[in-house]
Amino acid sequence: MNCPFYRVFVGRYEKSTEAKSTSEKLRKLGLTPSVFKTNDGYSLLISSSLRQEYAETLLTNLIRKGFDAYLEAPTKA
């Protein structure tokens, strides 16, 4: 699937229910995570942005707070 957005994710889970604890911690920080199906299982989608700088800043902040965060860059056709 082509996606023009930089997407910031947290965690990798086998089951969607395993993300609940991390999701609650992120909500306390004012974020709105969504469980997202990936090729390897599930992750929490934190943000989608057209701006690379915004996504990278958010990623850095999440990692500094101890979250297993990663960035997915836009894909091209």
mmCIF file of the N, C-alpha and C atoms, coordinates in Angstrom:
data_MODEL
# 
_entry.id   MODEL 
# 
loop_
_atom_site.group_PDB 
_atom_site.id 
_atom_site.type_symbol 
_atom_site.label_atom_id 
_atom_site.label_alt_id 
_atom_site.label_comp_id 
_atom_site.label_asym_id 
_atom_site.label_entity_id 
_atom_site.label_seq_id 
_atom_site.pdbx_PDB_ins_code 
_atom_site.Cartn_x 
_atom_site.Cartn_y 
_atom_site.Cartn_z 
_atom_site.occupancy 
_atom_site.B_iso_or_equiv 
_atom_site.pdbx_formal_charge 
_atom_site.auth_seq_id 
_atom_site.auth_comp_id 
_atom_site.auth_asym_id 
_atom_site.auth_atom_id 
_atom_site.pdbx_PDB_model_num 
ATOM 1   N N  . MET A 1 1  ? 0.841  -1.178  0.000  1.00 0.00 ? 1  MET A N  1 
ATOM 2   C CA . MET A 1 1  ? 0.000  0.000   0.000  1.00 0.00 ? 1  MET A CA 1 
ATOM 3   C C  . MET A 1 1  ? 0.889  1.245   0.000  1.00 0.00 ? 1  MET A C  1 
ATOM 4   N N  . ASN A 1 2  ? 0.607  2.187   -0.862 1.00 0.00 ? 2  ASN A N  1 
ATOM 5   C CA . ASN A 1 2  ? 1.341  3.442   -0.909 1.00 0.00 ? 2  ASN A CA 1 
ATOM 6   C C  . ASN A 1 2  ? 0.799  4.378   0.153  1.00 0.00 ? 2  ASN A C  1 
ATOM 7   N N  . CYS A 1 3  ? 1.700  5.019   0.861  1.00 0.00 ? 3  CYS A N  1 
ATOM 8   C CA . CYS A 1 3  ? 1.308  5.945   1.925  1.00 0.00 ? 3  CYS A CA 1 
ATOM 9   C C  . CYS A 1 3  ? 2.214  7.167   1.841  1.00 0.00 ? 3  CYS A C  1 
ATOM 10  N N  . PRO A 1 4  ? 1.659  8.365   1.679  1.00 0.00 ? 4  PRO A N  1 
ATOM 11  C CA . PRO A 1 4  ? 2.493  9.558   1.547  1.00 0.00 ? 4  PRO A CA 1 
ATOM 12  C C  . PRO A 1 4  ? 2.942  10.144  2.883  1.00 0.00 ? 4  PRO A C  1 
ATOM 13  N N  . PHE A 1 5  ? 2.621  9.483   3.996  1.00 0.00 ? 5  PHE A N  1 
ATOM 14  C CA . PHE A 1 5  ? 2.893  10.045  5.315  1.00 0.00 ? 5  PHE A CA 1 
ATOM 15  C C  . PHE A 1 5  ? 4.086  9.396   6.004  1.00 0.00 ? 5  PHE A C  1 
ATOM 16  N N  . TYR A 1 6  ? 4.740  10.175  6.862  1.00 0.00 ? 6  TYR A N  1 
ATOM 17  C CA . TYR A 1 6  ? 5.705  9.661   7.819  1.00 0.00 ? 6  TYR A CA 1 
ATOM 18  C C  . TYR A 1 6  ? 4.863  9.216   9.007  1.00 0.00 ? 6  TYR A C  1 
ATOM 19  N N  . ARG A 1 7  ? 4.993  7.952   9.395  1.00 0.00 ? 7  ARG A N  1 
ATOM 20  C CA . ARG A 1 7  ? 4.166  7.440   10.480 1.00 0.00 ? 7  ARG A CA 1 
ATOM 21  C C  . ARG A 1 7  ? 5.049  7.019   11.648 1.00 0.00 ? 7  ARG A C  1 
ATOM 22  N N  . VAL A 1 8  ? 4.652  7.454   12.841 1.00 0.00 ? 8  VAL A N  1 
ATOM 23  C CA . VAL A 1 8  ? 5.384  7.129   14.062 1.00 0.00 ? 8  VAL A CA 1 
ATOM 24  C C  . VAL A 1 8  ? 4.595  6.052   14.808 1.00 0.00 ? 8  VAL A C  1 
ATOM 25  N N  . PHE A 1 9  ? 5.291  4.958   15.121 1.00 0.00 ? 9  PHE A N  1 
ATOM 26  C CA . PHE A 1 9  ? 4.697  3.834   15.826 1.00 0.00 ? 9  PHE A CA 1 
ATOM 27  C C  . PHE A 1 9  ? 5.430  3.589   17.139 1.00 0.00 ? 9  PHE A C  1 
ATOM 28  N N  . VAL A 1 10 ? 4.739  2.922   18.057 1.00 0.00 ? 10 VAL A N  1 
ATOM 29  C CA . VAL A 1 10 ? 5.356  2.477   19.303 1.00 0.00 ? 10 VAL A CA 1 
ATOM 30  C C  . VAL A 1 10 ? 5.034  0.998   19.476 1.00 0.00 ? 10 VAL A C  1 
ATOM 31  N N  . GLY A 1 11 ? 6.067  0.227   19.809 1.00 0.00 ? 11 GLY A N  1 
ATOM 32  C CA . GLY A 1 11 ? 5.915  -1.174  20.155 1.00 0.00 ? 11 GLY A CA 1 
ATOM 33  C C  . GLY A 1 11 ? 5.623  -2.098  18.997 1.00 0.00 ? 11 GLY A C  1 
ATOM 34  N N  . ARG A 1 12 ? 5.828  -3.387  19.299 1.00 0.00 ? 12 ARG A N  1 
ATOM 35  C CA . ARG A 1 12 ? 5.487  -4.465  18.376 1.00 0.00 ? 12 ARG A CA 1 
ATOM 36  C C  . ARG A 1 12 ? 4.868  -5.565  19.229 1.00 0.00 ? 12 ARG A C  1 
ATOM 37  N N  . TYR A 1 13 ? 3.658  -5.944  18.908 1.00 0.00 ? 13 TYR A N  1 
ATOM 38  C CA . TYR A 1 13 ? 2.908  -6.882  19.722 1.00 0.00 ? 13 TYR A CA 1 
ATOM 39  C C  . TYR A 1 13 ? 2.341  -8.005  18.861 1.00 0.00 ? 13 TYR A C  1 
ATOM 40  N N  . GLU A 1 14 ? 2.272  -9.217  19.435 1.00 0.00 ? 14 GLU A N  1 
ATOM 41  C CA . GLU A 1 14 ? 1.673  -10.344 18.723 1.00 0.00 ? 14 GLU A CA 1 
ATOM 42  C C  . GLU A 1 14 ? 0.155  -10.206 18.681 1.00 0.00 ? 14 GLU A C  1 
ATOM 43  N N  . LYS A 1 15 ? -0.429 -9.712  19.788 1.00 0.00 ? 15 LYS A N  1 
ATOM 44  C CA . LYS A 1 15 ? -1.878 -9.556  19.884 1.00 0.00 ? 15 LYS A CA 1 
ATOM 45  C C  . LYS A 1 15 ? -2.198 -8.091  20.166 1.00 0.00 ? 15 LYS A C  1 
ATOM 46  N N  . SER A 1 16 ? -3.299 -7.625  19.646 1.00 0.00 ? 16 SER A N  1 
ATOM 47  C CA . SER A 1 16 ? -3.665 -6.215  19.838 1.00 0.00 ? 16 SER A CA 1 
ATOM 48  C C  . SER A 1 16 ? -3.897 -5.884  21.310 1.00 0.00 ? 16 SER A C  1 
ATOM 49  N N  . THR A 1 17 ? -4.359 -6.843  22.096 1.00 0.00 ? 17 THR A N  1 
ATOM 50  C CA . THR A 1 17 ? -4.630 -6.595  23.516 1.00 0.00 ? 17 THR A CA 1 
ATOM 51  C C  . THR A 1 17 ? -3.365 -6.355  24.326 1.00 0.00 ? 17 THR A C  1 
ATOM 52  N N  . GLU A 1 18 ? -2.215 -6.787  23.834 1.00 0.00 ? 18 GLU A N  1 
ATOM 53  C CA . GLU A 1 18 ? -0.953 -6.595  24.537 1.00 0.00 ? 18 GLU A CA 1 
ATOM 54  C C  . GLU A 1 18 ? -0.513 -5.128  24.549 1.00 0.00 ? 18 GLU A C  1 
ATOM 55  N N  . ALA A 1 19 ? -1.110 -4.312  23.730 1.00 0.00 ? 19 ALA A N  1 
ATOM 56  C CA . ALA A 1 19 ? -0.730 -2.901  23.603 1.00 0.00 ? 19 ALA A CA 1 
ATOM 57  C C  . ALA A 1 19 ? -1.437 -2.007  24.621 1.00 0.00 ? 19 ALA A C  1 
ATOM 58  N N  . LYS A 1 20 ? -2.358 -2.551  25.402 1.00 0.00 ? 20 LYS A N  1 
ATOM 59  C CA . LYS A 1 20 ? -3.196 -1.736  26.287 1.00 0.00 ? 20 LYS A CA 1 
ATOM 60  C C  . LYS A 1 20 ? -2.398 -0.921  27.302 1.00 0.00 ? 20 LYS A C  1 
ATOM 61  N N  . SER A 1 21 ? -1.451 -1.524  27.986 1.00 0.00 ? 21 SER A N  1 
ATOM 62  C CA . SER A 1 21 ? -0.665 -0.831  29.006 1.00 0.00 ? 21 SER A CA 1 
ATOM 63  C C  . SER A 1 21 ? 0.120  0.344   28.412 1.00 0.00 ? 21 SER A C  1 
ATOM 64  N N  . THR A 1 22 ? 0.780  0.092   27.293 1.00 0.00 ? 22 THR A N  1 
ATOM 65  C CA . THR A 1 22 ? 1.549  1.149   26.630 1.00 0.00 ? 22 THR A CA 1 
ATOM 66  C C  . THR A 1 22 ? 0.620  2.247   26.134 1.00 0.00 ? 22 THR A C  1 
ATOM 67  N N  . SER A 1 23 ? -0.520 1.861   25.624 1.00 0.00 ? 23 SER A N  1 
ATOM 68  C CA . SER A 1 23 ? -1.503 2.830   25.135 1.00 0.00 ? 23 SER A CA 1 
ATOM 69  C C  . SER A 1 23 ? -1.936 3.783   26.254 1.00 0.00 ? 23 SER A C  1 
ATOM 70  N N  . GLU A 1 24 ? -2.172 3.246   27.437 1.00 0.00 ? 24 GLU A N  1 
ATOM 71  C CA . GLU A 1 24 ? -2.577 4.074   28.580 1.00 0.00 ? 24 GLU A CA 1 
ATOM 72  C C  . GLU A 1 24 ? -1.473 5.061   28.968 1.00 0.00 ? 24 GLU A C  1 
ATOM 73  N N  . LYS A 1 25 ? -0.217 4.628   28.937 1.00 0.00 ? 25 LYS A N  1 
ATOM 74  C CA . LYS A 1 25 ? 0.911  5.514   29.253 1.00 0.00 ? 25 LYS A CA 1 
ATOM 75  C C  . LYS A 1 25 ? 0.990  6.653   28.242 1.00 0.00 ? 25 LYS A C  1 
ATOM 76  N N  . LEU A 1 26 ? 0.768  6.350   26.973 1.00 0.00 ? 26 LEU A N  1 
ATOM 77  C CA . LEU A 1 26 ? 0.825  7.368   25.923 1.00 0.00 ? 26 LEU A CA 1 
ATOM 78  C C  . LEU A 1 26 ? -0.330 8.361   26.055 1.00 0.00 ? 26 LEU A C  1 
ATOM 79  N N  . ARG A 1 27 ? -1.488 7.886   26.451 1.00 0.00 ? 27 ARG A N  1 
ATOM 80  C CA . ARG A 1 27 ? -2.645 8.779   26.657 1.00 0.00 ? 27 ARG A CA 1 
ATOM 81  C C  . ARG A 1 27 ? -2.373 9.780   27.778 1.00 0.00 ? 27 ARG A C  1 
ATOM 82  N N  . LYS A 1 28 ? -1.665 9.340   28.807 1.00 0.00 ? 28 LYS A N  1 
ATOM 83  C CA . LYS A 1 28 ? -1.311 10.234  29.918 1.00 0.00 ? 28 LYS A CA 1 
ATOM 84  C C  . LYS A 1 28 ? -0.379 11.352  29.460 1.00 0.00 ? 28 LYS A C  1 
ATOM 85  N N  . LEU A 1 29 ? 0.324  11.123  28.356 1.00 0.00 ? 29 LEU A N  1 
ATOM 86  C CA . LEU A 1 29 ? 1.205  12.153  27.775 1.00 0.00 ? 29 LEU A CA 1 
ATOM 87  C C  . LEU A 1 29 ? 0.447  13.056  26.804 1.00 0.00 ? 29 LEU A C  1 
ATOM 88  N N  . GLY A 1 30 ? -0.850 12.820  26.651 1.00 0.00 ? 30 GLY A N  1 
ATOM 89  C CA . GLY A 1 30 ? -1.660 13.646  25.761 1.00 0.00 ? 30 GLY A CA 1 
ATOM 90  C C  . GLY A 1 30 ? -1.711 13.153  24.328 1.00 0.00 ? 30 GLY A C  1 
ATOM 91  N N  . LEU A 1 31 ? -1.223 11.944  24.085 1.00 0.00 ? 31 LEU A N  1 
ATOM 92  C CA . LEU A 1 31 ? -1.246 11.375  22.742 1.00 0.00 ? 31 LEU A CA 1 
ATOM 93  C C  . LEU A 1 31 ? -2.467 10.476  22.579 1.00 0.00 ? 31 LEU A C  1 
ATOM 94  N N  . THR A 1 32 ? -2.838 10.209  21.339 1.00 0.00 ? 32 THR A N  1 
ATOM 95  C CA . THR A 1 32 ? -3.994 9.365   21.052 1.00 0.00 ? 32 THR A CA 1 
ATOM 96  C C  . THR A 1 32 ? -3.554 8.205   20.175 1.00 0.00 ? 32 THR A C  1 
ATOM 97  N N  . PRO A 1 33 ? -3.019 7.147   20.781 1.00 0.00 ? 33 PRO A N  1 
ATOM 98  C CA . PRO A 1 33 ? -2.554 6.008   19.998 1.00 0.00 ? 33 PRO A CA 1 
ATOM 99  C C  . PRO A 1 33 ? -3.708 5.171   19.466 1.00 0.00 ? 33 PRO A C  1 
ATOM 100 N N  . SER A 1 34 ? -3.476 4.556   18.318 1.00 0.00 ? 34 SER A N  1 
ATOM 101 C CA . SER A 1 34 ? -4.443 3.643   17.709 1.00 0.00 ? 34 SER A CA 1 
ATOM 102 C C  . SER A 1 34 ? -3.739 2.332   17.413 1.00 0.00 ? 34 SER A C  1 
ATOM 103 N N  . VAL A 1 35 ? -4.383 1.226   17.725 1.00 0.00 ? 35 VAL A N  1 
ATOM 104 C CA . VAL A 1 35 ? -3.805 -0.077  17.407 1.00 0.00 ? 35 VAL A CA 1 
ATOM 105 C C  . VAL A 1 35 ? -3.839 -0.245  15.895 1.00 0.00 ? 35 VAL A C  1 
ATOM 106 N N  . PHE A 1 36 ? -2.703 -0.645  15.333 1.00 0.00 ? 36 PHE A N  1 
ATOM 107 C CA . PHE A 1 36 ? -2.546 -0.729  13.883 1.00 0.00 ? 36 PHE A CA 1 
ATOM 108 C C  . PHE A 1 36 ? -1.979 -2.095  13.523 1.00 0.00 ? 36 PHE A C  1 
ATOM 109 N N  . LYS A 1 37 ? -2.614 -2.776  12.593 1.00 0.00 ? 37 LYS A N  1 
ATOM 110 C CA . LYS A 1 37 ? -2.139 -4.090  12.127 1.00 0.00 ? 37 LYS A CA 1 
ATOM 111 C C  . LYS A 1 37 ? -0.941 -3.893  11.213 1.00 0.00 ? 37 LYS A C  1 
ATOM 112 N N  . THR A 1 38 ? 0.146  -4.597  11.503 1.00 0.00 ? 38 THR A N  1 
ATOM 113 C CA . THR A 1 38 ? 1.353  -4.553  10.671 1.00 0.00 ? 38 THR A CA 1 
ATOM 114 C C  . THR A 1 38 ? 1.606  -5.956  10.115 1.00 0.00 ? 38 THR A C  1 
ATOM 115 N N  . ASN A 1 39 ? 2.645  -6.084  9.317  1.00 0.00 ? 39 ASN A N  1 
ATOM 116 C CA . ASN A 1 39 ? 3.006  -7.399  8.773  1.00 0.00 ? 39 ASN A CA 1 
ATOM 117 C C  . ASN A 1 39 ? 3.413  -8.374  9.871  1.00 0.00 ? 39 ASN A C  1 
ATOM 118 N N  . ASP A 1 40 ? 4.017  -7.854  10.946 1.00 0.00 ? 40 ASP A N  1 
ATOM 119 C CA . ASP A 1 40 ? 4.545  -8.694  12.024 1.00 0.00 ? 40 ASP A CA 1 
ATOM 120 C C  . ASP A 1 40 ? 3.599  -8.843  13.208 1.00 0.00 ? 40 ASP A C  1 
ATOM 121 N N  . GLY A 1 41 ? 2.454  -8.206  13.196 1.00 0.00 ? 41 GLY A N  1 
ATOM 122 C CA . GLY A 1 41 ? 1.542  -8.255  14.332 1.00 0.00 ? 41 GLY A CA 1 
ATOM 123 C C  . GLY A 1 41 ? 0.803  -6.944  14.474 1.00 0.00 ? 41 GLY A C  1 
ATOM 124 N N  . TYR A 1 42 ? 1.046  -6.264  15.611 1.00 0.00 ? 42 TYR A N  1 
ATOM 125 C CA . TYR A 1 42 ? 0.373  -4.999  15.890 1.00 0.00 ? 42 TYR A CA 1 
ATOM 126 C C  . TYR A 1 42 ? 1.356  -3.993  16.468 1.00 0.00 ? 42 TYR A C  1 
ATOM 127 N N  . SER A 1 43 ? 1.087  -2.726  16.229 1.00 0.00 ? 43 SER A N  1 
ATOM 128 C CA . SER A 1 43 ? 1.829  -1.613  16.813 1.00 0.00 ? 43 SER A CA 1 
ATOM 129 C C  . SER A 1 43 ? 0.837  -0.511  17.128 1.00 0.00 ? 43 SER A C  1 
ATOM 130 N N  . LEU A 1 44 ? 1.282  0.459   17.911 1.00 0.00 ? 44 LEU A N  1 
ATOM 131 C CA . LEU A 1 44 ? 0.452  1.622   18.200 1.00 0.00 ? 44 LEU A CA 1 
ATOM 132 C C  . LEU A 1 44 ? 0.847  2.748   17.259 1.00 0.00 ? 44 LEU A C  1 
ATOM 133 N N  . LEU A 1 45 ? -0.077 3.185   16.448 1.00 0.00 ? 45 LEU A N  1 
ATOM 134 C CA . LEU A 1 45 ? 0.157  4.323   15.566 1.00 0.00 ? 45 LEU A CA 1 
ATOM 135 C C  . LEU A 1 45 ? -0.041 5.584   16.393 1.00 0.00 ? 45 LEU A C  1 
ATOM 136 N N  . ILE A 1 46 ? 0.979  6.410   16.446 1.00 0.00 ? 46 ILE A N  1 
ATOM 137 C CA . ILE A 1 46 ? 0.942  7.626   17.252 1.00 0.00 ? 46 ILE A CA 1 
ATOM 138 C C  . ILE A 1 46 ? 0.622  8.844   16.400 1.00 0.00 ? 46 ILE A C  1 
ATOM 139 N N  . SER A 1 47 ? 1.207  8.903   15.206 1.00 0.00 ? 47 SER A N  1 
ATOM 140 C CA . SER A 1 47 ? 1.023  10.079  14.361 1.00 0.00 ? 47 SER A CA 1 
ATOM 141 C C  . SER A 1 47 ? 1.325  9.760   12.911 1.00 0.00 ? 47 SER A C  1 
ATOM 142 N N  . SER A 1 48 ? 0.620  10.462  12.017 1.00 0.00 ? 48 SER A N  1 
ATOM 143 C CA . SER A 1 48 ? 0.910  10.448  10.586 1.00 0.00 ? 48 SER A CA 1 
ATOM 144 C C  . SER A 1 48 ? 1.105  11.897  10.174 1.00 0.00 ? 48 SER A C  1 
ATOM 145 N N  . SER A 1 49 ? 2.194  12.168  9.474  1.00 0.00 ? 49 SER A N  1 
ATOM 146 C CA . SER A 1 49 ? 2.494  13.546  9.105  1.00 0.00 ? 49 SER A CA 1 
ATOM 147 C C  . SER A 1 49 ? 3.144  13.592  7.731  1.00 0.00 ? 49 SER A C  1 
ATOM 148 N N  . LEU A 1 50 ? 2.832  14.637  6.996  1.00 0.00 ? 50 LEU A N  1 
ATOM 149 C CA . LEU A 1 50 ? 3.524  14.872  5.733  1.00 0.00 ? 50 LEU A CA 1 
ATOM 150 C C  . LEU A 1 50 ? 4.898  15.481  5.973  1.00 0.00 ? 50 LEU A C  1 
ATOM 151 N N  . ARG A 1 51 ? 5.102  16.019  7.167  1.00 0.00 ? 51 ARG A N  1 
ATOM 152 C CA . ARG A 1 51 ? 6.359  16.702  7.511  1.00 0.00 ? 51 ARG A CA 1 
ATOM 153 C C  . ARG A 1 51 ? 7.329  15.755  8.212  1.00 0.00 ? 51 ARG A C  1 
ATOM 154 N N  . GLN A 1 52 ? 8.434  15.479  7.570  1.00 0.00 ? 52 GLN A N  1 
ATOM 155 C CA . GLN A 1 52 ? 9.447  14.590  8.117  1.00 0.00 ? 52 GLN A CA 1 
ATOM 156 C C  . GLN A 1 52 ? 9.998  15.127  9.433  1.00 0.00 ? 52 GLN A C  1 
ATOM 157 N N  . GLU A 1 53 ? 10.225 16.430  9.519  1.00 0.00 ? 53 GLU A N  1 
ATOM 158 C CA . GLU A 1 53 ? 10.803 17.032  10.718 1.00 0.00 ? 53 GLU A CA 1 
ATOM 159 C C  . GLU A 1 53 ? 9.914  16.794  11.941 1.00 0.00 ? 53 GLU A C  1 
ATOM 160 N N  . TYR A 1 54 ? 8.603  16.952  11.757 1.00 0.00 ? 54 TYR A N  1 
ATOM 161 C CA . TYR A 1 54 ? 7.672  16.735  12.868 1.00 0.00 ? 54 TYR A CA 1 
ATOM 162 C C  . TYR A 1 54 ? 7.739  15.283  13.336 1.00 0.00 ? 54 TYR A C  1 
ATOM 163 N N  . ALA A 1 55 ? 7.697  14.358  12.392 1.00 0.00 ? 55 ALA A N  1 
ATOM 164 C CA . ALA A 1 55 ? 7.722  12.937  12.732 1.00 0.00 ? 55 ALA A CA 1 
ATOM 165 C C  . ALA A 1 55 ? 9.019  12.563  13.446 1.00 0.00 ? 55 ALA A C  1 
ATOM 166 N N  . GLU A 1 56 ? 10.135 13.079  12.984 1.00 0.00 ? 56 GLU A N  1 
ATOM 167 C CA . GLU A 1 56 ? 11.420 12.759  13.607 1.00 0.00 ? 56 GLU A CA 1 
ATOM 168 C C  . GLU A 1 56 ? 11.530 13.347  15.009 1.00 0.00 ? 56 GLU A C  1 
ATOM 169 N N  . THR A 1 57 ? 10.991 14.533  15.222 1.00 0.00 ? 57 THR A N  1 
ATOM 170 C CA . THR A 1 57 ? 11.008 15.143  16.551 1.00 0.00 ? 57 THR A CA 1 
ATOM 171 C C  . THR A 1 57 ? 10.157 14.325  17.517 1.00 0.00 ? 57 THR A C  1 
ATOM 172 N N  . LEU A 1 58 ? 8.968  13.925  17.085 1.00 0.00 ? 58 LEU A N  1 
ATOM 173 C CA . LEU A 1 58 ? 8.097  13.102  17.912 1.00 0.00 ? 58 LEU A CA 1 
ATOM 174 C C  . LEU A 1 58 ? 8.776  11.775  18.228 1.00 0.00 ? 58 LEU A C  1 
ATOM 175 N N  . LEU A 1 59 ? 9.386  11.168  17.243 1.00 0.00 ? 59 LEU A N  1 
ATOM 176 C CA . LEU A 1 59 ? 10.099 9.909   17.431 1.00 0.00 ? 59 LEU A CA 1 
ATOM 177 C C  . LEU A 1 59 ? 11.184 10.057  18.496 1.00 0.00 ? 59 LEU A C  1 
ATOM 178 N N  . THR A 1 60 ? 11.989 11.078  18.376 1.00 0.00 ? 60 THR A N  1 
ATOM 179 C CA . THR A 1 60 ? 13.071 11.321  19.329 1.00 0.00 ? 60 THR A CA 1 
ATOM 180 C C  . THR A 1 60 ? 12.527 11.505  20.743 1.00 0.00 ? 60 THR A C  1 
ATOM 181 N N  . ASN A 1 61 ? 11.457 12.271  20.885 1.00 0.00 ? 61 ASN A N  1 
ATOM 182 C CA . ASN A 1 61 ? 10.861 12.512  22.199 1.00 0.00 ? 61 ASN A CA 1 
ATOM 183 C C  . ASN A 1 61 ? 10.326 11.220  22.817 1.00 0.00 ? 61 ASN A C  1 
ATOM 184 N N  . LEU A 1 62 ? 9.703  10.382  22.017 1.00 0.00 ? 62 LEU A N  1 
ATOM 185 C CA . LEU A 1 62 ? 9.174  9.114   22.530 1.00 0.00 ? 62 LEU A CA 1 
ATOM 186 C C  . LEU A 1 62 ? 10.303 8.185   22.975 1.00 0.00 ? 62 LEU A C  1 
ATOM 187 N N  . ILE A 1 63 ? 11.358 8.118   22.191 1.00 0.00 ? 63 ILE A N  1 
ATOM 188 C CA . ILE A 1 63 ? 12.504 7.280   22.553 1.00 0.00 ? 63 ILE A CA 1 
ATOM 189 C C  . ILE A 1 63 ? 13.134 7.782   23.849 1.00 0.00 ? 63 ILE A C  1 
ATOM 190 N N  . ARG A 1 64 ? 13.271 9.094   23.994 1.00 0.00 ? 64 ARG A N  1 
ATOM 191 C CA . ARG A 1 64 ? 13.831 9.669   25.230 1.00 0.00 ? 64 ARG A CA 1 
ATOM 192 C C  . ARG A 1 64 ? 12.983 9.342   26.454 1.00 0.00 ? 64 ARG A C  1 
ATOM 193 N N  . LYS A 1 65 ? 11.689 9.168   26.248 1.00 0.00 ? 65 LYS A N  1 
ATOM 194 C CA . LYS A 1 65 ? 10.779 8.831   27.353 1.00 0.00 ? 65 LYS A CA 1 
ATOM 195 C C  . LYS A 1 65 ? 10.729 7.326   27.606 1.00 0.00 ? 65 LYS A C  1 
ATOM 196 N N  . GLY A 1 66 ? 11.522 6.562   26.856 1.00 0.00 ? 66 GLY A N  1 
ATOM 197 C CA . GLY A 1 66 ? 11.646 5.137   27.097 1.00 0.00 ? 66 GLY A CA 1 
ATOM 198 C C  . GLY A 1 66 ? 10.730 4.241   26.283 1.00 0.00 ? 66 GLY A C  1 
ATOM 199 N N  . PHE A 1 67 ? 10.066 4.788   25.270 1.00 0.00 ? 67 PHE A N  1 
ATOM 200 C CA . PHE A 1 67 ? 9.186  3.987   24.435 1.00 0.00 ? 67 PHE A CA 1 
ATOM 201 C C  . PHE A 1 67 ? 9.959  3.347   23.287 1.00 0.00 ? 67 PHE A C  1 
ATOM 202 N N  . ASP A 1 68 ? 9.534  2.176   22.879 1.00 0.00 ? 68 ASP A N  1 
ATOM 203 C CA . ASP A 1 68 ? 10.109 1.465   21.735 1.00 0.00 ? 68 ASP A CA 1 
ATOM 204 C C  . ASP A 1 68 ? 9.441  2.021   20.477 1.00 0.00 ? 68 ASP A C  1 
ATOM 205 N N  . ALA A 1 69 ? 9.887  3.202   20.071 1.00 0.00 ? 69 ALA A N  1 
ATOM 206 C CA . ALA A 1 69 ? 9.265  3.910   18.947 1.00 0.00 ? 69 ALA A CA 1 
ATOM 207 C C  . ALA A 1 69 ? 10.079 3.722   17.679 1.00 0.00 ? 69 ALA A C  1 
ATOM 208 N N  . TYR A 1 70 ? 9.375  3.776   16.548 1.00 0.00 ? 70 TYR A N  1 
ATOM 209 C CA . TYR A 1 70 ? 10.062 3.717   15.258 1.00 0.00 ? 70 TYR A CA 1 
ATOM 210 C C  . TYR A 1 70 ? 9.273  4.515   14.224 1.00 0.00 ? 70 TYR A C  1 
ATOM 211 N N  . LEU A 1 71 ? 9.971  4.877   13.165 1.00 0.00 ? 71 LEU A N  1 
ATOM 212 C CA . LEU A 1 71 ? 9.420  5.714   12.108 1.00 0.00 ? 71 LEU A CA 1 
ATOM 213 C C  . LEU A 1 71 ? 9.290  4.900   10.823 1.00 0.00 ? 71 LEU A C  1 
ATOM 214 N N  . GLU A 1 72 ? 8.161  5.058   10.171 1.00 0.00 ? 72 GLU A N  1 
ATOM 215 C CA . GLU A 1 72 ? 7.957  4.461   8.858  1.00 0.00 ? 72 GLU A CA 1 
ATOM 216 C C  . GLU A 1 72 ? 7.873  5.584   7.847  1.00 0.00 ? 72 GLU A C  1 
ATOM 217 N N  . ALA A 1 73 ? 8.785  5.598   6.898  1.00 0.00 ? 73 ALA A N  1 
ATOM 218 C CA . ALA A 1 73 ? 8.838  6.650   5.881  1.00 0.00 ? 73 ALA A CA 1 
ATOM 219 C C  . ALA A 1 73 ? 7.809  6.375   4.790  1.00 0.00 ? 73 ALA A C  1 
ATOM 220 N N  . PRO A 1 74 ? 7.445  7.410   4.036  1.00 0.00 ? 74 PRO A N  1 
ATOM 221 C CA . PRO A 1 74 ? 6.488  7.239   2.935  1.00 0.00 ? 74 PRO A CA 1 
ATOM 222 C C  . PRO A 1 74 ? 6.989  6.225   1.912  1.00 0.00 ? 74 PRO A C  1 
ATOM 223 N N  . THR A 1 75 ? 6.051  5.516   1.320  1.00 0.00 ? 75 THR A N  1 
ATOM 224 C CA . THR A 1 75 ? 6.392  4.564   0.264  1.00 0.00 ? 75 THR A CA 1 
ATOM 225 C C  . THR A 1 75 ? 5.984  5.157   -1.078 1.00 0.00 ? 75 THR A C  1 
ATOM 226 N N  . LYS A 1 76 ? 6.700  4.735   -2.090 1.00 0.00 ? 76 LYS A N  1 
ATOM 227 C CA . LYS A 1 76 ? 6.417  5.242   -3.435 1.00 0.00 ? 76 LYS A CA 1 
ATOM 228 C C  . LYS A 1 76 ? 5.973  4.082   -4.315 1.00 0.00 ? 76 LYS A C  1 
ATOM 229 N N  . ALA A 1 77 ? 5.198  4.431   -5.319 1.00 0.00 ? 77 ALA A N  1 
ATOM 230 C CA . ALA A 1 77 ? 4.679  3.413   -6.258 1.00 0.00 ? 77 ALA A CA 1 
ATOM 231 C C  . ALA A 1 77 ? 5.790  2.818   -7.071 1.00 0.00 ? 77 ALA A C  1 
# 
